[in-house]
Amino acid sequence: MLRFHLMRTMLAATVFVATIGFGPVRAADPVAADQAVLELDLPAGAKVLDNGQPIEKRKFTYQSLKPATMYTDEVRVQLADGGVVSRRIVFKAGWNVKLPVRPPDAQRPEVYLQDGHTGDSVRRAEFSRDGRYLLTANDTNIILWNAETGEPLRTFRHQTILNAMGFCADDRRIYSATQMEGFFIWDRETGRKLDAIKPERTLMSAAVTPDGRHAVLGLSGNFFDKEQSFLSFRDISTGQEVRRMRLTNREIKTNFDTPNASQVMVSANGKRIAAVIAFFNGGSGFRSYDDFAVVVFDSNGNPVREVRVPTLAILDAVLSPDGERLLLGLGAAFVGRESQWELWSLSDGQLLGRDKVAGAISGVSFTPDGKKFVETVSKPL
């Protein structure tokens, strides 16, 4: 029988890799409030060891679990060649855990526990297009990892809070942006700063076009002049603006109506450009964002679709490499005990899948082939 144990409460930031596959994605079947389900993905010929005896079973249910209590268990798998692989899982009541198990000599691991940042939670993770590297970021620092071995390779440090980071299309350059310092291009191998752009307005977000020639900067509106936030396309080598794109036609009646482009995205094939926009809820006293949406354009700047989220804040968003799907990390803007992801089809505007996550999603990202996505989650374990 599989044995499980209570786990002490602690705060951790974890990178989860979830398989989503092609076609419509559906959330897992509901799990009873006092149960947890473990589903194993094993290589051919492998069997689970139950009290030392190999069995064919692939799905297990843990019973009589206490609410809000974390448990651990060790899963031992006998491979076709007789070797044994051991994996430790963490779960609680209501969870459906899907665990891929691979031989020790497999080319790439399937799941990484990312613990290289100290002091702050991991805010975002992104794979290089060739799948060899992984970037993770906390508030001010970016760490470059070898995605095959989990080895940290280099740290890119900033003085103020990051609001964007990622790989350029060639995977040899990395970009980053902060509101106060501006936009930067870095050399992956040397860590040297190659280019910098300091825009004339507050830099809310940034991305890079697939050809690596232009930065797409989300610049703040000017509520004194009732000017809206917009996307500014800049030549990376010169910093000059070559194109400007307005995000919304919503009328600005008060200072609080000014929307901000809190995130900018460009699909890997260049066919889709998207931005997360948010509007302030006006009035006296405490202010908060109350209206979130993702606006999606084609490469010519023509609106394609708008996805609105009426009750939750958009914590992070990403386009699939082919530009056909939109992945959202959603939650309460100021309370991070629980959040959820949603996957949307941009061709027909249909919701493909959603699932709740214990803790606050701080980042979502697709793997280069679009078959999996990564959540970075800060939560009590």
Secondary structure as a PSIPRED ss2 file (coil, helix, strand):
# PSIPRED VFORMAT (PSIPRED V4.0)

   1 M C   1.000  0.000  0.000
   2 L C   1.000  0.000  0.000
   3 R C   1.000  0.000  0.000
   4 F E   0.000  0.000  1.000
   5 H E   0.000  0.000  1.000
   6 L E   0.000  0.000  1.000
   7 M C   1.000  0.000  0.000
   8 R C   1.000  0.000  0.000
   9 T C   1.000  0.000  0.000
  10 M C   1.000  0.000  0.000
  11 L E   0.000  0.000  1.000
  12 A E   0.000  0.000  1.000
  13 A E   0.000  0.000  1.000
  14 T E   0.000  0.000  1.000
  15 V E   0.000  0.000  1.000
  16 F E   0.000  0.000  1.000
  17 V E   0.000  0.000  1.000
  18 A E   0.000  0.000  1.000
  19 T E   0.000  0.000  1.000
  20 I C   1.000  0.000  0.000
  21 G C   1.000  0.000  0.000
  22 F C   1.000  0.000  0.000
  23 G C   1.000  0.000  0.000
  24 P C   1.000  0.000  0.000
  25 V C   1.000  0.000  0.000
  26 R C   1.000  0.000  0.000
  27 A C   1.000  0.000  0.000
  28 A C   1.000  0.000  0.000
  29 D C   1.000  0.000  0.000
  30 P C   1.000  0.000  0.000
  31 V C   1.000  0.000  0.000
  32 A C   1.000  0.000  0.000
  33 A C   1.000  0.000  0.000
  34 D C   1.000  0.000  0.000
  35 Q C   1.000  0.000  0.000
  36 A E   0.000  0.000  1.000
  37 V E   0.000  0.000  1.000
  38 L E   0.000  0.000  1.000
  39 E E   0.000  0.000  1.000
  40 L E   0.000  0.000  1.000
  41 D E   0.000  0.000  1.000
  42 L C   1.000  0.000  0.000
  43 P C   1.000  0.000  0.000
  44 A C   1.000  0.000  0.000
  45 G C   1.000  0.000  0.000
  46 A C   1.000  0.000  0.000
  47 K E   0.000  0.000  1.000
  48 V E   0.000  0.000  1.000
  49 L E   0.000  0.000  1.000
  50 D E   0.000  0.000  1.000
  51 N C   1.000  0.000  0.000
  52 G C   1.000  0.000  0.000
  53 Q E   0.000  0.000  1.000
  54 P E   0.000  0.000  1.000
  55 I E   0.000  0.000  1.000
  56 E C   1.000  0.000  0.000
  57 K C   1.000  0.000  0.000
  58 R C   1.000  0.000  0.000
  59 K E   0.000  0.000  1.000
  60 F E   0.000  0.000  1.000
  61 T E   0.000  0.000  1.000
  62 Y E   0.000  0.000  1.000
  63 Q C   1.000  0.000  0.000
  64 S C   1.000  0.000  0.000
  65 L C   1.000  0.000  0.000
  66 K C   1.000  0.000  0.000
  67 P C   1.000  0.000  0.000
  68 A C   1.000  0.000  0.000
  69 T C   1.000  0.000  0.000
  70 M E   0.000  0.000  1.000
  71 Y E   0.000  0.000  1.000
  72 T E   0.000  0.000  1.000
  73 D E   0.000  0.000  1.000
  74 E E   0.000  0.000  1.000
  75 V E   0.000  0.000  1.000
  76 R E   0.000  0.000  1.000
  77 V E   0.000  0.000  1.000
  78 Q E   0.000  0.000  1.000
  79 L C   1.000  0.000  0.000
  80 A C   1.000  0.000  0.000
  81 D C   1.000  0.000  0.000
  82 G C   1.000  0.000  0.000
  83 G C   1.000  0.000  0.000
  84 V E   0.000  0.000  1.000
  85 V E   0.000  0.000  1.000
  86 S E   0.000  0.000  1.000
  87 R E   0.000  0.000  1.000
  88 R E   0.000  0.000  1.000
  89 I E   0.000  0.000  1.000
  90 V E   0.000  0.000  1.000
  91 F E   0.000  0.000  1.000
  92 K E   0.000  0.000  1.000
  93 A C   1.000  0.000  0.000
  94 G C   1.000  0.000  0.000
  95 W C   1.000  0.000  0.000
  96 N E   0.000  0.000  1.000
  97 V E   0.000  0.000  1.000
  98 K E   0.000  0.000  1.000
  99 L E   0.000  0.000  1.000
 100 P E   0.000  0.000  1.000
 101 V C   1.000  0.000  0.000
 102 R C   1.000  0.000  0.000
 103 P C   1.000  0.000  0.000
 104 P C   1.000  0.000  0.000
 105 D C   1.000  0.000  0.000
 106 A C   1.000  0.000  0.000
 107 Q C   1.000  0.000  0.000
 108 R C   1.000  0.000  0.000
 109 P C   1.000  0.000  0.000
 110 E C   1.000  0.000  0.000
 111 V C   1.000  0.000  0.000
 112 Y C   1.000  0.000  0.000
 113 L C   1.000  0.000  0.000
 114 Q C   1.000  0.000  0.000
 115 D C   1.000  0.000  0.000
 116 G C   1.000  0.000  0.000
 117 H C   1.000  0.000  0.000
 118 T C   1.000  0.000  0.000
 119 G C   1.000  0.000  0.000
 120 D C   1.000  0.000  0.000
 121 S C   1.000  0.000  0.000
 122 V C   1.000  0.000  0.000
 123 R C   1.000  0.000  0.000
 124 R E   0.000  0.000  1.000
 125 A E   0.000  0.000  1.000
 126 E E   0.000  0.000  1.000
 127 F E   0.000  0.000  1.000
 128 S C   1.000  0.000  0.000
 129 R C   1.000  0.000  0.000
 130 D C   1.000  0.000  0.000
 131 G C   1.000  0.000  0.000
 132 R C   1.000  0.000  0.000
 133 Y E   0.000  0.000  1.000
 134 L E   0.000  0.000  1.000
 135 L E   0.000  0.000  1.000
 136 T E   0.000  0.000  1.000
 137 A E   0.000  0.000  1.000
 138 N C   1.000  0.000  0.000
 139 D C   1.000  0.000  0.000
 140 T C   1.000  0.000  0.000
 141 N E   0.000  0.000  1.000
 142 I E   0.000  0.000  1.000
 143 I E   0.000  0.000  1.000
 144 L E   0.000  0.000  1.000
 145 W E   0.000  0.000  1.000
 146 N E   0.000  0.000  1.000
 147 A C   1.000  0.000  0.000
 148 E C   1.000  0.000  0.000
 149 T C   1.000  0.000  0.000
 150 G C   1.000  0.000  0.000
 151 E C   1.000  0.000  0.000
 152 P E   0.000  0.000  1.000
 153 L E   0.000  0.000  1.000
 154 R E   0.000  0.000  1.000
 155 T E   0.000  0.000  1.000
 156 F E   0.000  0.000  1.000
 157 R E   0.000  0.000  1.000
 158 H C   1.000  0.000  0.000
 159 Q C   1.000  0.000  0.000
 160 T C   1.000  0.000  0.000
 161 I C   1.000  0.000  0.000
 162 L E   0.000  0.000  1.000
 163 N E   0.000  0.000  1.000
 164 A E   0.000  0.000  1.000
 165 M E   0.000  0.000  1.000
 166 G E   0.000  0.000  1.000
 167 F E   0.000  0.000  1.000
 168 C C   1.000  0.000  0.000
 169 A C   1.000  0.000  0.000
 170 D C   1.000  0.000  0.000
 171 D C   1.000  0.000  0.000
 172 R C   1.000  0.000  0.000
 173 R E   0.000  0.000  1.000
 174 I E   0.000  0.000  1.000
 175 Y E   0.000  0.000  1.000
 176 S E   0.000  0.000  1.000
 177 A E   0.000  0.000  1.000
 178 T E   0.000  0.000  1.000
 179 Q C   1.000  0.000  0.000
 180 M C   1.000  0.000  0.000
 181 E C   1.000  0.000  0.000
 182 G E   0.000  0.000  1.000
 183 F E   0.000  0.000  1.000
 184 F E   0.000  0.000  1.000
 185 I E   0.000  0.000  1.000
 186 W E   0.000  0.000  1.000
 187 D E   0.000  0.000  1.000
 188 R C   1.000  0.000  0.000
 189 E C   1.000  0.000  0.000
 190 T C   1.000  0.000  0.000
 191 G C   1.000  0.000  0.000
 192 R C   1.000  0.000  0.000
 193 K E   0.000  0.000  1.000
 194 L E   0.000  0.000  1.000
 195 D E   0.000  0.000  1.000
 196 A E   0.000  0.000  1.000
 197 I E   0.000  0.000  1.000
 198 K C   1.000  0.000  0.000
 199 P C   1.000  0.000  0.000
 200 E C   1.000  0.000  0.000
 201 R C   1.000  0.000  0.000
 202 T C   1.000  0.000  0.000
 203 L E   0.000  0.000  1.000
 204 M E   0.000  0.000  1.000
 205 S E   0.000  0.000  1.000
 206 A E   0.000  0.000  1.000
 207 A E   0.000  0.000  1.000
 208 V E   0.000  0.000  1.000
 209 T C   1.000  0.000  0.000
 210 P C   1.000  0.000  0.000
 211 D C   1.000  0.000  0.000
 212 G C   1.000  0.000  0.000
 213 R C   1.000  0.000  0.000
 214 H E   0.000  0.000  1.000
 215 A E   0.000  0.000  1.000
 216 V E   0.000  0.000  1.000
 217 L E   0.000  0.000  1.000
 218 G E   0.000  0.000  1.000
 219 L E   0.000  0.000  1.000
 220 S C   1.000  0.000  0.000
 221 G C   1.000  0.000  0.000
 222 N E   0.000  0.000  1.000
 223 F C   1.000  0.000  0.000
 224 F C   1.000  0.000  0.000
 225 D C   1.000  0.000  0.000
 226 K C   1.000  0.000  0.000
 227 E E   0.000  0.000  1.000
 228 Q C   1.000  0.000  0.000
 229 S C   1.000  0.000  0.000
 230 F E   0.000  0.000  1.000
 231 L E   0.000  0.000  1.000
 232 S E   0.000  0.000  1.000
 233 F E   0.000  0.000  1.000
 234 R E   0.000  0.000  1.000
 235 D E   0.000  0.000  1.000
 236 I C   1.000  0.000  0.000
 237 S C   1.000  0.000  0.000
 238 T C   1.000  0.000  0.000
 239 G C   1.000  0.000  0.000
 240 Q C   1.000  0.000  0.000
 241 E E   0.000  0.000  1.000
 242 V E   0.000  0.000  1.000
 243 R E   0.000  0.000  1.000
 244 R E   0.000  0.000  1.000
 245 M E   0.000  0.000  1.000
 246 R E   0.000  0.000  1.000
 247 L C   1.000  0.000  0.000
 248 T C   1.000  0.000  0.000
 249 N C   1.000  0.000  0.000
 250 R C   1.000  0.000  0.000
 251 E C   1.000  0.000  0.000
 252 I C   1.000  0.000  0.000
 253 K C   1.000  0.000  0.000
 254 T C   1.000  0.000  0.000
 255 N H   0.000  1.000  0.000
 256 F H   0.000  1.000  0.000
 257 D H   0.000  1.000  0.000
 258 T C   1.000  0.000  0.000
 259 P C   1.000  0.000  0.000
 260 N E   0.000  0.000  1.000
 261 A E   0.000  0.000  1.000
 262 S E   0.000  0.000  1.000
 263 Q E   0.000  0.000  1.000
 264 V E   0.000  0.000  1.000
 265 M E   0.000  0.000  1.000
 266 V E   0.000  0.000  1.000
 267 S C   1.000  0.000  0.000
 268 A C   1.000  0.000  0.000
 269 N C   1.000  0.000  0.000
 270 G C   1.000  0.000  0.000
 271 K C   1.000  0.000  0.000
 272 R E   0.000  0.000  1.000
 273 I E   0.000  0.000  1.000
 274 A E   0.000  0.000  1.000
 275 A E   0.000  0.000  1.000
 276 V E   0.000  0.000  1.000
 277 I E   0.000  0.000  1.000
 278 A E   0.000  0.000  1.000
 279 F E   0.000  0.000  1.000
 280 F E   0.000  0.000  1.000
 281 N E   0.000  0.000  1.000
 282 G C   1.000  0.000  0.000
 283 G C   1.000  0.000  0.000
 284 S C   1.000  0.000  0.000
 285 G C   1.000  0.000  0.000
 286 F C   1.000  0.000  0.000
 287 R C   1.000  0.000  0.000
 288 S E   0.000  0.000  1.000
 289 Y E   0.000  0.000  1.000
 290 D E   0.000  0.000  1.000
 291 D E   0.000  0.000  1.000
 292 F E   0.000  0.000  1.000
 293 A E   0.000  0.000  1.000
 294 V E   0.000  0.000  1.000
 295 V E   0.000  0.000  1.000
 296 V E   0.000  0.000  1.000
 297 F E   0.000  0.000  1.000
 298 D E   0.000  0.000  1.000
 299 S C   1.000  0.000  0.000
 300 N C   1.000  0.000  0.000
 301 G C   1.000  0.000  0.000
 302 N C   1.000  0.000  0.000
 303 P E   0.000  0.000  1.000
 304 V E   0.000  0.000  1.000
 305 R E   0.000  0.000  1.000
 306 E E   0.000  0.000  1.000
 307 V E   0.000  0.000  1.000
 308 R E   0.000  0.000  1.000
 309 V E   0.000  0.000  1.000
 310 P C   1.000  0.000  0.000
 311 T C   1.000  0.000  0.000
 312 L C   1.000  0.000  0.000
 313 A E   0.000  0.000  1.000
 314 I E   0.000  0.000  1.000
 315 L E   0.000  0.000  1.000
 316 D E   0.000  0.000  1.000
 317 A E   0.000  0.000  1.000
 318 V E   0.000  0.000  1.000
 319 L E   0.000  0.000  1.000
 320 S C   1.000  0.000  0.000
 321 P C   1.000  0.000  0.000
 322 D C   1.000  0.000  0.000
 323 G C   1.000  0.000  0.000
 324 E C   1.000  0.000  0.000
 325 R E   0.000  0.000  1.000
 326 L E   0.000  0.000  1.000
 327 L E   0.000  0.000  1.000
 328 L E   0.000  0.000  1.000
 329 G E   0.000  0.000  1.000
 330 L E   0.000  0.000  1.000
 331 G E   0.000  0.000  1.000
 332 A C   1.000  0.000  0.000
 333 A C   1.000  0.000  0.000
 334 F C   1.000  0.000  0.000
 335 V C   1.000  0.000  0.000
 336 G C   1.000  0.000  0.000
 337 R C   1.000  0.000  0.000
 338 E E   0.000  0.000  1.000
 339 S E   0.000  0.000  1.000
 340 Q E   0.000  0.000  1.000
 341 W E   0.000  0.000  1.000
 342 E E   0.000  0.000  1.000
 343 L E   0.000  0.000  1.000
 344 W E   0.000  0.000  1.000
 345 S E   0.000  0.000  1.000
 346 L C   1.000  0.000  0.000
 347 S C   1.000  0.000  0.000
 348 D C   1.000  0.000  0.000
 349 G C   1.000  0.000  0.000
 350 Q C   1.000  0.000  0.000
 351 L E   0.000  0.000  1.000
 352 L E   0.000  0.000  1.000
 353 G E   0.000  0.000  1.000
 354 R E   0.000  0.000  1.000
 355 D E   0.000  0.000  1.000
 356 K E   0.000  0.000  1.000
 357 V E   0.000  0.000  1.000
 358 A E   0.000  0.000  1.000
 359 G C   1.000  0.000  0.000
 360 A E   0.000  0.000  1.000
 361 I E   0.000  0.000  1.000
 362 S E   0.000  0.000  1.000
 363 G E   0.000  0.000  1.000
 364 V E   0.000  0.000  1.000
 365 S E   0.000  0.000  1.000
 366 F E   0.000  0.000  1.000
 367 T C   1.000  0.000  0.000
 368 P C   1.000  0.000  0.000
 369 D C   1.000  0.000  0.000
 370 G C   1.000  0.000  0.000
 371 K C   1.000  0.000  0.000
 372 K E   0.000  0.000  1.000
 373 F E   0.000  0.000  1.000
 374 V E   0.000  0.000  1.000
 375 E E   0.000  0.000  1.000
 376 T E   0.000  0.000  1.000
 377 V E   0.000  0.000  1.000
 378 S E   0.000  0.000  1.000
 379 K E   0.000  0.000  1.000
 380 P E   0.000  0.000  1.000
 381 L C   1.000  0.000  0.000
